[in-house]
Amino acid sequence: MPEVYLSEVPLFFILFGGAIVTLVVGTFLFVIIKGLSSWASNNAAELVTRSCKVVDKRTEVWGGSGDSSANTNYYITFEFEDRSRKELPVQSDRYGLIVVGDQGELTFQGTRFKEFKRL
């Protein structure tokens, strides 16, 4: 088997390969740093409880091609007494128990849904 030395590889392939590796590693680092930043921000946020009304629910389905299964993210939009709104991701079991039009007390921390107590 002949040995290939780096000096024999055209410069284009070296630069292109380096760019691909840099792009992949950079993407992984970006996703990890963004996740850690969001986690730290939520942990630093105060725990807030506010009166609200459920005004919308939605799902986001992704994946599911070929042999892979589909995944679903669940979101609920809450409207507060001052007419401001906040959409939060919720777990599927909570999503099924909360109905548009419900009024109650929402407890959240940053972008983290904690609890909804129906009145």
C-alpha positions as CSV (number, residue, x, y, z in Angstrom):
1,M,0.0,0.0,0.0
2,P,1.6,3.3,-1.0
3,E,2.1,5.9,1.6
4,V,0.5,9.4,0.9
5,Y,2.4,12.3,2.4
6,L,0.7,15.5,3.3
7,S,3.0,17.4,0.9
8,E,1.6,15.4,-2.0
9,V,-2.0,16.3,-1.3
10,P,-3.2,19.3,-3.2
11,L,-3.6,22.5,-1.2
12,F,-7.3,22.7,-2.1
13,F,-8.1,19.4,-0.4
14,I,-6.2,20.3,2.7
15,L,-8.0,23.7,3.0
16,F,-11.4,22.1,2.2
17,G,-10.9,19.3,4.7
18,G,-9.8,21.8,7.4
19,A,-12.8,24.0,6.7
20,I,-15.2,21.0,7.1
21,V,-13.6,19.9,10.4
22,T,-13.7,23.5,11.7
23,L,-17.3,23.9,10.7
24,V,-18.4,20.6,12.4
25,V,-16.4,21.3,15.6
26,G,-17.6,24.9,15.7
27,T,-21.2,23.8,15.3
28,F,-20.9,21.4,18.2
29,L,-19.3,24.0,20.4
30,F,-22.0,26.6,19.6
31,V,-24.8,24.1,20.5
32,I,-23.1,23.1,23.7
33,I,-22.3,26.7,24.8
34,K,-25.9,27.9,23.9
35,G,-27.4,25.0,25.9
36,L,-25.2,25.7,28.9
37,S,-26.0,29.5,28.7
38,S,-29.7,28.8,28.6
39,W,-29.5,26.4,31.6
40,A,-27.4,28.9,33.6
41,S,-29.8,31.7,32.8
42,N,-32.8,29.8,33.9
43,N,-31.1,28.7,37.1
44,A,-30.3,32.4,37.9
45,A,-33.8,33.6,37.1
46,E,-36.2,34.0,40.0
47,L,-39.2,31.7,40.4
48,V,-42.3,33.7,39.3
49,T,-46.0,32.9,39.9
50,R,-48.5,35.0,38.0
51,S,-52.2,34.8,37.2
52,C,-52.9,34.0,33.6
53,K,-55.1,32.4,31.0
54,V,-54.2,29.7,28.5
55,V,-54.6,31.2,25.0
56,D,-53.0,28.7,22.7
57,K,-51.3,25.3,22.5
58,R,-49.1,24.0,19.7
59,T,-46.9,21.0,18.9
60,E,-43.7,20.7,16.8
61,V,-43.0,17.3,15.3
62,W,-39.5,16.6,13.9
63,G,-37.6,13.5,12.7
64,G,-39.4,10.4,11.7
65,S,-37.9,9.6,8.4
66,G,-36.7,6.1,7.4
67,D,-36.4,3.9,10.5
68,S,-36.2,6.7,13.0
69,S,-39.2,7.6,15.2
70,A,-40.8,11.1,15.2
71,N,-40.3,13.4,18.2
72,T,-42.8,16.0,19.4
73,N,-42.2,19.2,21.4
74,Y,-45.2,20.7,23.2
75,Y,-45.8,24.4,23.8
76,I,-48.4,26.4,25.7
77,T,-49.0,30.2,25.4
78,F,-50.1,32.0,28.6
79,E,-51.6,35.5,28.7
80,F,-51.1,37.5,31.8
81,E,-53.4,40.2,33.3
82,D,-51.3,43.0,31.7
83,R,-52.0,41.3,28.2
84,S,-48.4,40.2,27.8
85,R,-47.9,36.6,26.7
86,K,-45.3,33.9,27.3
87,E,-44.9,30.7,25.4
88,L,-43.3,27.9,27.4
89,P,-42.3,24.3,26.4
90,V,-44.1,21.7,28.6
91,Q,-44.0,18.0,29.0
92,S,-46.5,15.9,27.1
93,D,-48.3,14.8,30.3
94,R,-48.9,18.5,31.4
95,Y,-49.8,19.5,27.8
96,G,-52.7,17.0,27.8
97,L,-54.1,18.3,31.2
98,I,-54.2,22.0,30.2
99,V,-56.9,23.3,27.9
100,V,-57.2,26.6,26.0
101,G,-59.3,28.9,28.1
102,D,-58.1,27.6,31.5
103,Q,-57.4,30.3,34.0
104,G,-55.0,29.9,36.9
105,E,-51.6,30.5,38.4
106,L,-48.5,29.9,36.3
107,T,-45.2,29.2,38.0
108,F,-42.1,29.5,35.8
109,Q,-38.4,30.2,36.0
110,G,-36.9,31.9,33.0
111,T,-38.0,29.8,30.1
112,R,-38.7,26.8,32.3
113,F,-42.3,25.8,32.9
114,K,-42.7,24.7,36.6
115,E,-46.5,24.4,37.3
116,F,-49.9,25.5,36.3
117,K,-52.7,25.5,39.0
118,R,-56.1,25.8,37.5
119,L,-58.5,28.1,39.4
